[in-house]
């Protein structure tokens, strides 16, 4: 069996000779159908970490159950599934308070610290498995993980019905944030994005207006010279955070979603205090959020098809990372497909 393996900075290779995994009594075996390439995959490719070297990548995926461990209940062969890739300890303070994304003992995950899904078969703990409703596609199933990040960000930001929001970066996470905000009843959703094709998709998915990053001051004027109530930074650069501090409404909120490997410097720090700006970092999600993401797909309130720009085979993964690791580019959601 072949698999895509992370070996270090700018090095992802296709290796052969992997055996079909054997499952433990509390595990299931999944025949993989779709795997999404995530921005964090690309970030580790660019920087060399924090992914573990020599691990199979892929944490956004869907597939079919083909084997079930002897102690597993309610999951049957043939079921269509996706998987929450986080592997919490279930013992620490955070896990016991429904904050498994902040687990302090293990913080393991498929595709980062453990072998992931960019291979024909993957074995996972049964309690990490989520069944897909009949009307949820494999594409949507493989998109539940990034949608969960977007839902968690909007929920934790304290967003309220009728407020205005700016999304910085119309990549996959940003485009999901736009759709979640629209579903949550945002008044105006504005986007900062340098790539024209991504601007058009953002508008198609619910954004009201799109601007180039250098035009951020136009947003302030557009919103009655006050600025937005919320900013969701899906890029995570010093420049985007500095822009957020200048653009956000006095008393407004900035939510940092994007993770980037480059050095982060904070400019305009006095604006944060003088303007009573709240800044919140966001990482991951919990099982409840994961279920919510599946339900939103089942209710057809979220679209993934407009995000899909590339469907590739496993052998094309290294070349695709060369493209994704050197922006700007037109690629959005890239799926690795298995027969």
N, C-alpha and C positions, 0 to 999 in steps of 0.2 A: 504494500500500500504506500502511495506517495503522500507527502504532506509538505506544507509551507512552514519553514522553520526560521525563526528570528535568531540570527547569530551575532548581532551587534550593530553598531552604527552603519547605516546604509548597506546592510547585508541581510537580505532575506533570500533563502535558497529553497529549491524544490528537492527534497531528498526521498529516496526510494528505500524499500526494505522494511517498512514498519509493519508489524503484525496486527491483525485484527484484534482490538482490545478484548480482554476477558473481563467479565463484570463480577463485582462483589455482590453479596446477597442483597445489599441495599441500593444497588445501582441498576440502571437500564442502559441498553445499547441503542444508539440512534444512528440510522442511516441518514447522513447529512444531505440536505437538498440545496439550501442557499446559505451563504455566509457573506455578511457585509463587511467591507473594509471600513474601519472606524478612524476618526481623527486621532485618537490616542495611539492606534497602531502606527499611523504616519508619524506622530510625534516621537515615538520610540525609535522608529527607523531613522529619523533625522538626527536624534541626539545620542542614541545608544542605550537609552534606558527610560523608565525604570523596569521595563520588561526583563524577564529572566532570559539569559542567553540559552540557546539550544532548546527552546520550547516551541511547540507548534502554536501558531497564532490563530486568532479567530474566536471572538466572544459574542458576536451578533449572528445567531444562526437559527435555522428551523430544519425539521426533518421528520422521519417516521420511526416509531418504536419497532425494533426488530428482535430484541431480547429483553426479558424482565427477570430481575433477581428474585430469588425464592422468598424473600421477606417483603417484597414490594406489593402494596395493595392498590387497587383502583386504576392502575395503569396497565393497559393491555397492548399486546402486539398489534401493530397496524394503526395505532393512534397517531395523529399529527400533532407535533409539539414544538414549542420553543423552550429556551432554558434561561433562567436567571443565572448569569455566570459567576456571581459572587458566591464565595464559600465561607460563610461566617462560622464563628466558634460556638454560638448559642449559649455562651457562659459569661461573657464580660458584661459590664454595665450597659454598654450601648446595644448589644444584641438583645438583652433582656428588656430594653425600652424601645423596641421596634426601630432601631437605628443601626441595622446591620452594615450599612455602608460605612460606618465609623468603627467597625470591629477593631479592637486593639490587641487581640491575641493572635489571630491568624491573618485576616485580611487577604486571604487567598482568592484566586479567581481563575476560571478556565480561560485560557488564551493569554494569560500574563505570567502568573506564577506556576500554573499547571497547564498541561497540554490542552490546546483548544481545538477548534472545529474545522480547520482547513485541511481536511482529510475525509476519506469516504465514510468512516465510522468513528464515533466518539462515545466513550462511556462516561456517564455523569451520575451524581447522587440523585435518586428518584425525587427527593423533596425539593430539588431545584427545578423540576420539570413543570411546565404549564401547558395544559391542553389547549389546542386551537379550535375555536368554534368552526363549524362547517363553512361559514361565509368569510373566514379570514384566510387569506392566501399565504403561501410559503414566503413570498416577498414581504408581506406584512408581518408574518411571524418573525422573520429575521430582522425586522425593524422595531420590534417591541422594545429592545434594549435602549437604543438612542431616543426613542419617543419617551421612555421612562425618565431619562435625564431631563428632557424638556418639561415634562409634567412636574417633576420634583422641583425644578428651578422656579417655575411660575408659582407653585403652591407655597414654597418656602419664602418667596420674595414678599409675600403679603399683598399681592395684587388684588384689587377690588374691581367689581363690575363698574364699567364706565370710565375707568382711568385711561390715560394715554401711555404709550410705551414705544421705546426705540429698541430695535434689535440690531446689534452691530455684528455683521458677518452673516451672509445668507448661504452658509454651508448647510449640510444636513441637519445639524442640531438647531441652527438658527431658523431654518425653514419649519422644523417641527415646533419651535417656540412660537413662531408666528401663528401657526394653526391652533395651538393650545390657547394662546391669547384671544384669538378670534372666537373660539368655542366658549371661552370664559367671559365674553362680553366686553372686550376692549372697545374704547371709543375710537381712538386713532392709533394705528400701528404703522410706524415709520421705520425704514431700513437704511443702514449705511453699508454699502457694498460696492467695491471697485469694479467688479466684473458684470458687464451689461447683461449677459445671458442669465446670470443668477439673480439680478435685479428683476428681470421679467418673470422668472419663476416665483419669486417672492410676491410680486403683485398678483400673480395668478392664484396664489395660495392664501391670499387674504390681507396682504399689506396694502395700505392706502397710498403711500408714496415711497419712492426709493431715491436715495441721494448718494453721490460720491462721498468718500470719507472727508475730503477737503471742504465739503459743503455743509458740515455739521451745524454751522451758525444759522443756516437757512431753516433748520428744524426749530431752533429757538424762536425765530421770528414767526414761523408758521403756527406755533403753539402759543399764540398771544404774547410772545416775548417772555414767556415764563419757562419754557423747556418742558420735557416730559416728566411724568410722575415716576416712571420706571425706565431703567436702561438695563438690557440684558446683553452683556458682553460675551459673545460666543467666539471671540478670537483670542483674547488673553495676552495682548502685547502692551508694553509701556505706553505706546502711542494711543491705543484704543482706550486705556484706562484714563489717560490724561484728557482725552476728548470727552469721556463720560463725565469727568469732574467739572469740565467747563460747560457742558450741555445740559446736565440734569437740573430739574427744578429745585429751588431752595426747599429743603425739607424732603427732597426726593430720595429714591432708592436705586442703588446700583447693585446688580447681581452678576457676579463673576462666574461664568460657566466654562469658558474656553481655557484649556491648559496648554501652555507653550513652554518649550525647553529653553528659550533664550532668556538672558538676564532681564529682570523686571525692575525698573526704576519708577518711583512714584513722583511725578511732578504735580505742581498745584496742590500740595498737601494742605495748605492753609484753607483752600476752598472747602475741603471736607468738613473742617470744624466751623468756619465762619458761616457756611451755608447750611449747617445741620444736615449733612448728607449721610445716609446710612449705606454701608457697603457690606455685602453678604457674599461669602464664598459658597459654592455648591459643588458637591461631589456625589455621584451615584444616585441611589434611590433605595426603596425597601420593597418587600414582597407585595404590599398593598398597592403601591404605585405601579408595579409591574402588571398586576391584575387590571388596574384602571386602564393602562395602555392597551391591553388586549381588548377590553370592552369598548374603548373609543374606536378601534379598528372595526370591531364587530358592528358598531352603530354607524359606521361609515362617516364619522365626523373628522377623520384624519386621512389624508391621501399620501401615499408613498410613490405611486407611479410617476408623477412629475419630477421626482427627485432622482430617478434612476437614469443615469447617463451611460453606464457601461455594464455589460454582462460578459464575464470572461471565464475561461477555464483555469484550472489550478496552475497549469504550466505558464500562464501569462501573468501570474501574480508579481514576480520580481520586476518585470518591466513596468507594470502599473505603478508600483511603489516609486519607481524612478520619476514618474510623472507627478504623482501626488506629493512627493517630497520636495518638489521645486515649484512652488506657486509663483505667479498666479497661473491658474489653469481653469478649464471649463468643466472639469469632472466634478460631479456631486456624489451621489451614492453609487458605489461600485459593488456589484454582487459577483461573488465567485459561485458558479453553478456546478452541481454534480448531477450526473445522469441517474 
